Amino acid sequence: MAIIKFIKNWTLPISMISGVLSYFIYINLHFLDNTHQTMNSVVNIVQPTLIFLMLFLAFCKVQPKNLRPHKWQMKLIGIQALSFCLMAIPILLNPDIPGRVIIESAMVCMICPTATAASVVTSKLNGNGSYVVSYTCIINMVAAILIPVIIPLLHSSSNDMDFITSFTIIIGKVFPLLMLPLFLSFIVRYLFPRFHSYLVSISGLAFYLWAIALALAIAVTTKAIVHSHEALWEYIGIALVSAICCICQFAIGRFIGKRHGDKIAGAQSLGQKNTAFAIWMAYTFMNPVTALAGGFYSVWHNIINSYQLWKIRKS
C-alpha cells in the first residue's frame, strides 16, 4: 500500500522519468535495432488508443443532463479557438517566419482540450466538477473541428498534400479520437447499463491509463528532441511560451469563472490540459519538436494544481 501511495503522489515525475529512460534504454539495446520501425507502428496505435480509453472512462461518469453549456463557457471556448486561429496567421503569411516552432507550440497549448482529471481536481478545490465535465465535452467538439481545418493550412505545402487531402486525414484521426468516446459512453449507458455501472465502479483505471499515456508521450517527445536540429534558444522558448500559456489560461479562466460564480471551475476548465493529447497532436501533425510544449505544460499545470491543493489542505 505504501508503494501504491508513493506512485500516486509522484505519478507525474515517475511517468516523465520513465518515458525518458525507456527511450534511451530501448535505443541502446542494439539487438532490438531491427524492431524500430515496428515499434513506431505500435506506438502510433497504442498512443491514441490510450487517449481514447481515458476519455471514454471519463465520459462514462458524465450525466447527460450536466452537459448543458453555460454562457461563461462560451467565453472560454472563444478564447481557445480565437487564439489558436490568430496565432496561425503569421505562419500563413510567412511560412519561414523566425520562431515558427515557438508559435506552433503556443497553438498546441491553447487549443488542447481540458484534462479528463480536471473535474476531480475541481471538486477537491471545492469547485463545481460538473461544469468542467460539460466544458471538456464542448472543447473536444471544437478541437475536433478546428484542428483539421487549421493544421493543413500550415503544413500541406511541406507534406506535398493539398488542403482537402490533409483535412481528410487529420479529421479522420482527430474527430474519432475526441468525439467517439462521448458517443460510445452514451450508447453503453443506455444499452448496457450493467456494464456501464461496472466501468464507473472501477476506481483509478483512467488514472493509470493516463500515467502510461504520459510516459509514452514523453518517450516520443524525447525521440523528437534527440533527432531534431533546433537551436537551444528554441527549446528555451518552448518552455517559456508553454509556461506563459499555462499561467494566462489559469488566470483568465479564474477571472471569467469568478464573474459567473465559480472561479475554480473556470480556472481548471481553461488551464488544466489533456497534455497526452497535446503531445500526440504536435508529434503527429506538426513539427515533432513542438511536442515538447505538451511535456512542459504538463509540468506547469501540475505545479499550479499541487499548490492549489496544498492551500486547501492547509486551510
C-alpha positions in Angstrom: 0.0 0.0 0.0 2.9 2.4 0.7 4.3 1.8 -2.8 0.9 2.5 -4.4 0.5 5.6 -2.3 4.0 6.7 -3.3 3.3 6.1 -7.0 0.0 8.1 -6.8 1.7 11.0 -5.1 4.6 11.1 -7.6 2.9 9.9 -10.8 4.0 12.9 -12.9 7.8 12.7 -12.2 7.7 8.9 -12.3 5.9 8.9 -15.7 8.2 11.5 -17.2 11.4 9.9 -16.0 10.2 6.5 -17.1 9.4 7.9 -20.6 12.9 9.4 -21.0 14.7 6.3 -19.6 12.7 3.9 -21.6 13.6 5.6 -24.8 17.4 5.7 -24.1 17.4 2.1 -22.8 15.5 0.9 -25.9 17.8 2.6 -28.5 20.9 1.3 -26.7 19.7 -2.3 -26.8 21.2 -3.0 -30.2 19.8 -6.4 -30.6 16.4 -4.6 -31.0 17.6 -2.4 -33.8 15.5 -4.2 -36.3 12.4 -3.6 -34.4 12.4 0.2 -34.5 10.0 0.5 -37.5 7.7 -2.0 -35.9 7.8 -0.1 -32.6 6.9 3.2 -34.3 3.8 1.5 -35.8 2.9 0.1 -32.4 3.2 3.5 -30.7 1.1 5.1 -33.4 -1.7 2.7 -32.5 -1.2 2.5 -28.7 -0.9 6.2 -28.0 -4.3 7.3 -29.5 -5.9 4.2 -28.1 -4.9 5.2 -24.6 -6.2 8.7 -25.1 -9.5 7.2 -26.4 -9.9 4.9 -23.4 -9.1 7.7 -21.0 -11.8 9.9 -22.5 -14.3 7.0 -22.7 -13.9 6.2 -19.0 -14.2 9.9 -18.1 -17.4 10.4 -20.2 -19.0 7.2 -18.7 -19.2 9.2 -15.4 -21.0 12.1 -17.2 -24.7 12.6 -16.6 -26.1 13.8 -19.9 -28.2 16.4 -18.1 -25.0 18.0 -16.8 -23.8 18.8 -20.4 -25.9 21.9 -20.7 -23.5 24.7 -21.8 -23.3 28.0 -19.9 -22.6 31.5 -21.2 -19.2 31.8 -19.4 -18.1 28.5 -21.1 -18.7 30.1 -24.5 -16.3 32.8 -23.5 -13.6 30.3 -22.6 -14.2 28.4 -25.9 -13.9 31.7 -27.8 -10.5 32.4 -26.1 -9.1 29.0 -27.0 -10.5 29.0 -30.6 -9.6 32.6 -31.4 -6.1 32.5 -30.0 -5.4 29.3 -31.9 -6.6 30.8 -35.2 -4.9 34.2 -34.7 -1.5 32.6 -34.0 -1.8 30.7 -37.3 -2.0 33.9 -39.3 1.7 35.0 -39.1 2.7 31.4 -40.2 0.3 31.6 -43.1 1.7 35.0 -44.2 5.3 33.9 -43.8 5.9 30.1 -43.6 9.6 30.7 -42.9 8.9 33.1 -40.0 11.6 33.0 -37.3 10.4 31.3 -34.2 7.8 29.3 -36.0 8.3 26.3 -33.7 7.6 28.5 -30.7 4.4 29.9 -32.3 3.2 26.4 -33.1 4.0 25.3 -29.5 1.8 28.1 -28.2 -1.0 27.0 -30.6 -0.8 23.5 -29.2 -1.1 24.8 -25.6 -4.1 27.0 -26.4 -6.3 24.5 -28.4 -5.6 21.4 -26.3 -8.8 20.1 -24.7 -9.3 20.0 -20.9 -7.8 17.1 -19.0 -10.1 14.2 -18.0 -8.9 14.6 -14.4 -9.8 18.3 -14.3 -13.3 17.7 -12.8 -11.8 15.6 -10.0 -9.3 18.4 -9.1 -12.0 21.0 -9.3 -14.2 19.0 -6.8 -11.2 18.7 -4.4 -10.7 22.5 -4.7 -14.4 23.0 -3.8 -15.5 23.9 -7.3 -18.3 22.6 -9.5 -16.9 19.5 -11.2 -20.0 19.1 -13.5 -19.2 22.5 -15.1 -15.7 21.2 -16.0 -17.1 17.9 -17.4 -19.5 19.8 -19.7 -16.7 22.1 -20.8 -14.5 19.1 -21.5 -17.1 17.7 -23.9 -17.6 21.1 -25.7 -13.9 21.8 -26.2 -13.4 18.3 -27.5 -16.0 19.1 -30.2 -14.4 22.4 -31.0 -10.9 21.0 -31.2 -12.1 18.1 -33.3 -13.3 20.6 -35.9 -10.7 23.4 -35.7 -7.5 21.2 -35.7 -8.3 19.5 -39.0 -9.1 22.9 -40.6 -6.1 25.0 -39.4 -3.2 22.4 -39.4 -3.5 21.5 -43.1 -3.2 25.2 -44.0 0.1 25.4 -42.1 1.6 22.1 -43.3 0.0 21.0 -46.5 2.8 22.6 -48.6 5.5 20.8 -46.6 4.0 17.3 -46.9 3.1 17.6 -50.6 -0.6 17.2 -49.9 -3.4 19.6 -50.8 -5.7 21.0 -48.2 -8.6 18.6 -48.8 -6.3 15.5 -48.5 -4.7 16.8 -45.3 -8.0 17.8 -43.9 -9.5 14.4 -44.5 -6.5 12.6 -43.0 -6.4 14.7 -39.9 -10.1 14.8 -39.2 -10.1 11.0 -39.7 -7.7 10.8 -36.8 -8.7 13.6 -34.5 -12.5 13.6 -34.7 -13.0 9.9 -33.8 -10.4 10.2 -31.0 -12.2 13.1 -29.3 -15.8 12.5 -30.1 -16.4 8.8 -30.4 -15.6 8.2 -26.7 -18.5 10.6 -25.8 -21.0 8.9 -28.2 -19.8 5.4 -27.1 -20.3 6.3 -23.5 -23.9 7.3 -24.1 -24.5 4.0 -26.0 -23.1 2.0 -23.2 -25.1 4.0 -20.6 -28.4 3.3 -22.2 -28.0 -0.1 -23.9 -25.7 -1.8 -21.4 -26.4 -0.3 -18.0 -24.8 -3.2 -16.1 -21.6 -2.9 -18.0 -21.8 0.9 -17.6 -22.1 0.6 -13.8 -19.2 -1.8 -13.7 -17.0 0.7 -15.7 -18.0 3.5 -13.4 -17.2 1.4 -10.3 -13.6 0.8 -11.4 -11.7 3.5 -9.5 -8.3 4.7 -10.7 -8.3 2.9 -14.1 -8.3 6.2 -16.0 -5.6 7.5 -13.7 -3.2 4.6 -14.5 -4.0 4.8 -18.2 -3.0 8.5 -18.0 0.3 7.6 -16.3 1.1 5.1 -19.1 0.0 7.5 -21.8 2.1 10.3 -20.3 5.2 8.1 -20.1 4.7 7.0 -23.8 4.2 10.6 -24.8 7.4 11.7 -23.1 9.3 8.9 -24.8 8.0 10.1 -28.1 9.0 13.7 -27.3 12.5 12.6 -26.2 12.9 10.9 -29.6 11.9 14.1 -31.3 14.4 16.1 -29.4 17.3 13.6 -30.0 16.7 13.6 -33.7 16.0 17.3 -34.1 18.4 20.1 -35.1 16.7 23.0 -33.4 18.7 25.7 -31.7 18.9 25.8 -27.9 17.0 29.1 -27.8 14.0 27.4 -29.4 13.9 24.8 -26.6 14.1 27.6 -24.0 11.4 29.5 -26.0 9.1 26.5 -26.0 9.5 26.1 -22.2 8.8 29.8 -21.7 5.8 30.0 -24.0 4.2 26.9 -22.5 4.6 28.5 -19.0 3.1 31.8 -20.2 0.1 30.0 -21.9 -0.4 27.9 -18.7 -0.4 30.9 -16.3 -2.5 33.1 -18.6 -5.2 30.4 -19.1 -5.5 29.7 -15.4 -5.7 33.4 -14.7 -8.2 34.2 -17.4 -10.3 31.2 -16.6 -10.3 32.2 -12.9 -11.3 35.8 -13.8 -14.2 34.8 -16.1 -15.3 32.0 -13.8 -15.4 34.4 -10.8 -17.7 36.8 -12.6 -20.1 33.9 -13.2 -19.9 32.3 -9.7 -17.3 29.6 -10.0 -13.7 30.8 -10.3 -12.3 27.2 -9.6 -14.3 25.6 -12.5 -13.3 28.4 -14.8 -9.6 28.1 -14.0 -9.5 24.3 -14.3 -11.6 24.3 -17.5 -9.2 26.6 -19.3 -5.9 25.8 -17.5 -5.7 22.1 -16.9 -5.0 20.3 -20.2 -5.0 16.8 -21.7 -1.3 17.0 -22.3 -1.0 13.4 -23.6 -3.3 14.5 -26.5 -1.2 17.7 -26.9 2.0 15.7 -27.3 0.3 13.3 -29.7 -1.2 16.0 -31.8 2.1 18.0 -32.0 4.2 15.0 -32.9 1.7 13.6 -35.4 0.7 16.7 -37.3 3.2 19.5 -36.6 6.9 19.8 -36.1 7.7 16.9 -33.7 9.7 19.2 -31.5 6.6 21.1 -30.6 5.5 18.0 -28.7 7.9 19.4 -26.1 5.3 22.1 -25.3 2.9 19.5 -24.1 5.5 18.0 -21.9 6.4 21.3 -20.3 2.8 22.3 -20.0 2.2 19.1 -18.0 4.8 20.2 -15.5 3.5 23.7 -15.2 -0.2 22.9 -14.7 0.7 20.1 -12.2 2.8 22.6 -10.2 -0.2 25.0 -10.1 -2.6 22.2 -9.1 -0.2 21.0 -6.4 0.0 24.5 -5.0 -3.8 24.9 -5.0 -4.4 21.5 -3.3 -1.7 22.4 -0.7 -3.5 25.6 0.1 -6.8 23.7 0.5 -5.2 21.2 2.8 -3.5 23.9 4.8 -6.8 25.8 5.3 
